[in-house]
Amino acid sequence: MASVSSFRDVIANMYYNEIFDELSEYIEDNPDKLESNSYHVQSPDEAALSDFDIITLDITDSPGNSILFDVIVSAEVEIAETVRRNRETDGIEQWFRISCRADLDDGIQNFQINSVSIYNKYRESKLGRLSEYLVPIIEKEQFDDVATDFLSEFCPEALSTPIPIPVDEVVKRMGLKVKEIQLTKHFTIFGQIVFGDCTIEYYDRNERAYKPLEVSRGTILVDPNVYFMRNIGCMNNTIIHECVHWYKHRKYHELVKTYNSDALLISCRVNETTKYKKQWTPEDWMEWHANGIAPRILMPKSMTIKKIEELIKKNELLFGTHDRLNIMENVVYELADFFQVSRIAAKIRMLDLGYKEVEGVYTYVDDHFISNYSFKADSLHKNQTYSISLSDSFFEYYANPEFAKIIDSGNFIYVDGHYVINDSKYIKRLENGSIDLTDYAKLHVDECCLLFDLKLNKASKMDIVVYLDSIMFRKATPDYNRVPTFNPDKHNMEVFNRSEELKKFHEEFVEEGQHLSRTTQTFSQAVYGHIKRKGYNKVVFIEKTLLSGKTYDRIKNNELNNPTLETVVAICIGLELSPTYSEEILRLAGYTLNNTPQQLAYKKLIHSYRGHSIYECNEVLEALGLSPLCAKAYKEMIS
């Protein structure tokens, strides 16, 4: 919506005369109550209103369609008194509080003024306040209270014993109805709530065209085709999400209808807002409310804790008290199944309720669930994580010199959503050539993985990265508008020091030291030495580096004397050379990586993405909007 008029503006436009008359009468009847600061008129015996301006409104929600509000005005008042037979006059400014009520039903009805008084700025704020756009003012800490109020009215049985919320019954008790329909061609809207009879457009897949559809007030429209709604849990969350809009946001729409009769529904889109809260529109606030309150309705706080504790005890008997990984995995699964929500929603709720151990299960990073992991419970504090998406890690590498220094040490490798110490105790190579965490590492990530603080997202884009604020990993954390940030705290420094100690005994490190001690005359000789050391032939070299057979021949014959930087990086990545080897190869070729976007990306791939194929590295580069290595050959191979 391009422009939204506030309730203050609507009242000023519609009821200025009524307010003027009531205020004028009060002033004329009570000149002695005015707080006169006039030098000429000390104790006025006569007063008259000249004009007033509305400063603000204190708005309080009320049951049904009614609304209570105080209009705070600054009035220009003419005052007078007789002093020793002389009539003294003056003009003063006086603030007043005008207490009103009205009904919101197809506009503003039954407006009335209940009282007028001198404004007292120290008057206590009322509970249940509304913004100037009639959107409830609800803090995140109040979401559980709102959910409890909702259930007290529409499903009180859910507050006395753990039960899955009967969503269809709740909808019925609210006087609403649900209709499933494809709302948009590209699935950009997953739900709508209709506040007044109207005609909408839906997408007819058979005819591949938008068509009109008449819908009645109180209809919830959901699109079952949207990708993250393909289970009952997500569907339930969407329906309750729309119920929250109906429960809390009808008055906003009644206000909007006073100047825009076509504004009859809320559309809930796939992409959330990335704006700062100070820039949020009323609709942004309403989406925030519904996103936060709906899961708390589906999983009421006290009953959810009761169920979680029951499931933990059950699984401790099954797995033993020390097998926390399997215990937490089962608890999340069973909790989601019981309350008929998604596993991610169940995990988020458990994190929100203080069950930190669940951080390591059902974590979604870079479009897939990573392996479950565990850690000592006291090693992770609120708003911290051992997991980070690849794009977030690139952002942090560019923005945080401390993190870049750690990564450039070559002591850590990015594996399965973690930065883990590069040691055979923690990483292993699978039969297909890829790398993974060892079973020991998965059970002890606090020993071998870097830790990240979850901080508010201060930037939605960079010069070199279109920052993906909808990465699903963040939706597995209590507040997905937070991004992982590296902090060189005690934990991370201990892990780094451990990596330094292990590096001294690393077999590959010893091998590299021996190899580099040999006299190497040229770039080609050094590269061909690595090819022989790896046991690769010409065919394997071409496949791994995407370079040509001619390039291989020139290297073998010691004829590749002035290679491009792209060729050198393709060799380092394709041959899976360690950072130590790669830096030597770059030096022999005459290159030192600088801080341009492309070369910063090369540096990070070499230092912390080792073990990943050149195809995977090119996917990363393309995701960052950068040029892939050996682009022509790469495109031919993936086409």
N, C-alpha and C positions, 0 to 999 in steps of 0.2 A: 504494500500500500504506500503510495508516494507521499501522502500527507495525512496526518491524523490530527483531528481537532480534539483538544482536551475538554474535559467536563467543565473546567473553569470557563473556557471560551463559549461553550454551549449555554451555560447558565447566564453569562454576561449578555449574550445575544438574545436569549429568550425571555429572561426575567429581570432585566435591568429595572424596569419601571416598578415592578412589585417590590423589589428590594429597596429602591429609592423611597417609595411611599412608606414602607414599614420603618425604615431607618429614620426618615424625616419625622415621623410621628414620635418615635422614641426620643429623638434629640429635643424636639419641642417640649415634650412632657418632662424631660429630666435634665434641664440645663445645669443643675447643681451637681450632677454626677460626672460631668466632664472634667477631664484632667487638664485644666487650663494652665498654660504656661505663658499667658499673655501678661505683658507689663502694664497694659492699660486696664484690662478687665480681670480682676482678681477672683471675684465670686459671681459668675454670670447668673442673671435671673431670666435670661431669654436666650434662646439659641435656635438657629435655623440651618438646615443642610443646604449647601451650595452644589456639591458634586461629590462623587466618590470613585475610587478605583479598586477593583478586586485585586488583592495581593496574592492570595492563595486560597485553597480549599483544604480543610481537614475532612476526609471522607471515610465513613465507617460502613462496613458491610452489614447487612441485615438479612434475616430469613426471607425467602420468597423473592419478590420483585422489588421490595422496598429498599430505600437507601437513605441513610442519615448523613448529613454533611454540614459543616460549619463554614460559612463564607467569611473570610477575614478581609476586611476592607479598610482602606485609608480614606477618611472623609475630610472634605473641606467644610468647616463649620463657621458660620458667622455668630459671634456671641456679643452680648451687651449686658450692661448693668448701670444703675443710677448711683452716682457718687456725688453727694452734696448737691443735689438737684441738677447735676450734669449727667447727660446720657453718654456713657463711654462705650465704644464699639471696637471690635477687632476680629481678625480671622485666625483660626487655629487649625492644626491638623490633629485628628483624633482617629485611633484605630478601634474598630468594633468587631465583635464576633456575632454573626447572625446564624442561628441554628435553624436548619431547614430539614425537610424530608420530601421525598418524591417516590413515585413508582415508575419502574422502567418496563414498559409494555408497549411495543410498537412506538417507541419514542418515550419522552418524559411526560408522565401523567400525574395529576393530583399533587402538583407542587404546592407546598405550604411552608410558611415561616412560623416556627414555634416560639422563638424568643430572640431578643436582641440584648447584648450586654457589652460593656467596655471590655476591650480585648486584654486578656492576661496571658502574656507569652510563656508564663511558667505553668500553665495548665497542663496536666499530665496527658500524654497521648493515649488515645483509646486503642483497645485491642481490635483486631480484625480490620485494620486500615486498608484502604484502597489507594492506588496511585491516582494521579490526575486524569488517567485514561480509564479508570475503574478496573484496573488490574490489581488483584490482591497483592499486598506487600508481604511476601513469604520468604524467610531466610531458609537456607539449606537445612539448618538445624531444626527447623519446624516441620520438615517434610513428613517425618514419622507421625507427628501430632495430627497433621492434616489427613494422613492415611487412616489413622485411628478414628477420627471424626467421620470420615467417609464410610468406613465399615460399620460404625455404630449406627448409622442411618440406613445403610442398604444391605449389610450382611453382618449383623451383630454376632452370629454364631461363630464367625471366624476369629473372634477375639477371646473366646473361652476355651477353645481347643484347636490344635493344628489341623486344618483341613485345606484341601485345594479350593481356591475361591471359585464358586459356581458362576462363572462369567456370564453365561446366558441368563441366569436368574437375576444377577445384579442389573444387567441391562433392562430386563423386564421390570424390575422393581423401580428403576429410574424412569420408566415410561418411555424408553428408547427402543429402537430396533436396529438390526444390523443387516446390511446388504453387501454382498460380495460382487465386485465389478472391477474390470480393468480401467483405471482412472486415466492413465496417460500411455502414450505409445512406447515411451522409453522407460517406464516404471520409475518416474521421478517423484511420484506421490504415493505413499503407502497407506494413508488414511485421511478421512475427512469427517467432520461433524457438521451437520446442517442445523442452523439456528432459525430458519424460516422457510416456509414453502417456496420452492424455486425450481428452476430448470438448470441442470448442469450438463456438461459435455463429458461423455465417456468414450473410450476407444474401442471400436468394434474390430476385433482381430480378424474376423472372417472377411469383412468388407474393407479392412485396412483404412478406416476413416473414422473421424470423430462424429458422434451422433448425440442429439439432445435426449435428456431423460428427466422427467418430472420426479422430484423427490420431496417428501414432506418433512416438516419440522421434527427434529429429534431423531433423524436417521444417521446412523454411523455407516460410512462407506469405507470398505477395506479392499485393498488390491492383493489377492492371494498370490499373484505372480511375482511380487517383488522378492528378490533373491533371499533376503534374510527373514522372510516370513514363511518359509517352507516347513515349519513345524508348529505344533499346537501352542508351544510356549511363546513364540514370537507373535502369533496371531492373538493370543490372550493379552499380551502386553499392549499390542496396538489397540485393541478394543477398549481396555481399561484406560489407556492413554487418552482416547477420545472421550471417555466418560469423565475424566478429570477436567477436560475442557468444558464439558457441559456443567459440571458441578461448580467450577470456579470462575468461568470466563464468560458466562452469558451476559453479564452486565456490560462488559466491554462492547460486545456486539450490539446490545441495545443502544449504547451511546453512539456507535458508528452509524447505526441505521438512521439516526436523527439527521444526518447530512449525506449519507450514501446508502440508498435503499437496496443497492445490489450486493452489499457486504453481508452475506448470509451464511458463510461457512468458514471454517479453519481448515487449511490444507497442511498436512504434516509431511514434509519432504525428506528424501533420503539424506541429503547433505545438511549437516548442522551448521550454525553460524560460526564464523571465525573472528567476529568482531570483539573488541573489548566490551566489558559490561557497560561502561559509561556510554557506549554508542548503541546499546541495544534498543530496539523498538519495542512497543508493547507486545507485538507478536513474538519477538524473541524471548521476552520474559515468560510469556504463556507457554511456549514450547519447553523452556527450561523447567517450569513447574511440572508440566505433564511428564516430561522425561524422568524427572526425579521422584515424583510421587507415585506413578503407576507401579513400578516394581515394589514399592513399599506397601501398596495395597495388596498385591498378589502374594507378598511374603511379609505379613505383619511382624513387627519387631519382636515382641515377647513370644509369640507362638513360633516364630522362625528359630529363635534361640533355643526354645524348648525342643524343637524337632532336631536341630543340629546336635545338641547334646545327646539326644537319644540315639542318633545315627553314629556319633563318635563312639559311644559306649558299645554299640552293636558291632562296629567294625574293629574295635580294639580286641574284642573277644575272638573275632574271626582271624585277624592278622597278627595279633600281639601288640602291645602298647608301643613298641619301638619302631614298627614299620609305618612311619607317618605318611610316607608317600602314597602307599596303597590305601591307607585309611582315608586320607583327604580326597584322593581321586574318587573313591567309592561314595564318600559323603556328598561331594558335589553332584555326582551322577544321581544318587538316590534323592537328594534334596530337589534337584530339578524335576525329576520324575514325579515326586510327590506333589509339589506345588504347580506342576504343569507349566514350567517356564523353561527357557533355554539354559544350557549348562553355563554359558557365559553370564547370564543374569543371576544364576544361583551363586556363582563364584564372586561376582561383584557384591552381592548382598552379604556374603560371608566376610569379605574383606571390609566392607562398611561396618560390620558388627564386631570387628576386631580379631577375626581368625586369620592371622598373618600367614600361617603355614599353607593356606590354600593358594597363595601367590604362585606356587610352583606347579599347579595343575591346570590343564585346559587353557594354556596361554597361547594366544593367537598372534603370530608375528609374520609379517611379510606373506600374507595370504595363505597361511597354513598353521595348524596347531603344532607347536614344537613339543619335543619330548618332555614328559613330566620330570620335575626335579625337586629336590628337598634341601633343607638347610637348617642350621640351628635356629630355634625360634627367636632367640635374643639377638641374632645377627642382623635382623631386618626390622627397621623402624617404620612407622607410618609414612606413607608417601615415598617409599623406596622400592626399587626393583632390581633384580639380577638380569632382566631381559630388556633388550632394546632392538628396535627394528633397524634394518640396514640403512634406510633413508635417514632415520633419526641419528644414527651413529655418524653418518657423513656430515650432517648438519653440525653435530657437536665437534667433530674433527676440525671443521673449518672455523668454528666460532670459539673454541676453547683450547688455548695453547697448552694447558696442563694435560688435557686428554691427548692432544696430538703428540706431545712428548712421550707419553706412555706408549702410545701405539707405534710411534717411530722407533721405539726400542727393539721392536721385533719379537718381544717376549710373549705377545698375545696373538691369538688367532680368533677370528670371528667364526663361531660354530653354533648352529642351531639357536640363533637369537642371543648368544652370550659372547662376551670376550673372555676367553679361557686361556690359562697359562699354556704356552706351547711346549708341552712335555708329554711323553708317552704314558705317563701316569694318568693324564686327563684327556688325551685325544687319541683316537685310533683311526686307522684307515680301513675302510670296508672293502669287500671283494670287488665292488663296482668302481673302485678308485676314489670315491668320495670320502670325506672325513666326518667323524661324529665324536660326541663325548663318550668317554668310557663309562661303564656302569658306576664306577667309583665316583667319577666327577658328577654324575647326575644326582648322586646321594649327598654330595659335599660341595655344592656350588659356592658356599661361603668360604671354602678353602682355596678355590682356584679361579673364581670369576670376579670380574669387576662389578661394583655396585653403583647404581645410579639413583640420584634424587629426582623425584617427580616434581617439577616446578611449573608454574603457570607459563603457558606459551606466550612469549613476548614478541614473536615474529611469525607471520604466516607465510612469508616468502623471503628468499635471498636473491642476490644477483645471479647465482649460479644454480639455484635449486628452487623449483616450485614446491614449496613445502606442503607435504600431504597431511593436512590436518584431520583427515578421515581415516588414517591408518587404524585398522581394527584392533591392533594391539592395545591401544589406549582404552578401548571399550572393555578390556578385561582388568581395568584398574578402577579404583573408586571414583576418579575424576578424569575422564578422558580428555579434558582440555589442558592436561598437564603433560609435559614432555620430559623424557629422561635427560638428566644433566649430570655430567661427571664432576665429582668433588674429590680433591686429593685428601680425603679424610683418613682416619686411623686405619679403617678396614682396607681401603684401596692401597695405601702405602704398605701395609703388611703383605698384601697379595703381590704387589710389585716386588718387594724385597724377596719374597719367596721365589718369584720367577727369576730374579737375578741369581739366586743361589743355585737353582736348578739348571740354569743356562750354562753354568760352569761345567756341569757334568753331562750335559746333553751330548749324545753320541754324534749327532749331526754337526754340532759345534766343533767337536774335536776333528771330525773329518774335514770340515771346511778349513780349519786352521792348517791342517796338513796340506790340503790342496792349494791353498793360497800361498803357502811357503815356497811352492815351486816357481821357477822363473817363467813368467808368462809375457811373451813379447807383444802380442797383438790381441785385438778384440776377437778376431776370428778364431785364433788358437784357443782362447779361453772358452768361447762358446762351444767349439767342437770338443773340447775336453769334457764339458758338462754333458754333451750329447752321448759321448762314449761312456762316461761314468753312469749315466742313466740306462744305458743299454738300448737306446733308441736307434732306429734306422730312419731312412729318408721318409718313408710313408708315415711313420709315427710322428716325426718332426712336423711334417706338413699338417697333419690332423690336429696336433696340439697347439701349434702356433698360428695356423691359418696363413703362414707364409708359403712362398712358392718353392718348387723343386729347384729352380734356378738359384734362389737365395741359399738353399741348403748346399748346393754345389760350390757356390762362392765361399761359403763358410769353411767347407771341407778343404778347399784348395787355398785357404788363407788369402782370399781376394776381396772380402767384404770389409773395406777399410773406412768408409764414411757412411755408416748406416743412419737412417732417419731415427728420430727418437721413438716414433711409433713402432718401428721394427725392433728396436732394443727392448721396449716394454713388452711387446708381444712374445719375445724370446724368454724374458724373465718370468712372465706369467705362464706361458705354455709349457716351459720346462720345470715349472713349480720350484724356482730357485728361492732360496731363503733370502731375507733382507741383506745379509752379509754378502752373499754371492751377487745379488742384484746390484748392490751399490758398487761392487768391483767392476761388474760388466758395464754399468753406466759410465764409470770413470774411464775405463779403457776406450769407450766409444766417444768420450769427450763431453759427457752430459752431467749436469747437476740439476736435479728437479727444483723448479722454482715454485712460487705461490700463485701461479695462474690457476684458474678453476680446473682445466684439463690435467695439468701436471700435479696438482694437489690430489686429484682423484687417482692418478697413477700411483702416487706415493702411498696412499692409503691401501690400495689394492695389493701392492707389493708387500707392505708391512703387516697387514692384518687379515688379508683375504686369501692367503696362500692355501693351496690345496683345492681351490675352486677353479674350474676349467675356464678357458678363455671365453667360452660362450656365456657362462654365468657372469663373468666380469663385464662382458659387453652389455648384458642385460642391465647391470647396475649403471653403467655409463649412460645408456639410453634413458633409463628412468630419471637420471639427473639432468637430462637435456644436453648431454655431451656426446662427442663423436665416438663411435665404437672403434676398436682396433681392427685393422685390416678389413675395412667396411665392405668392400666388394666381395671378397671371399666369404665373409660372414653372412651377408645377405643371400648369397647363392646357397650356402649350406643350410640355412634355416627356411628357405623358401620351398 
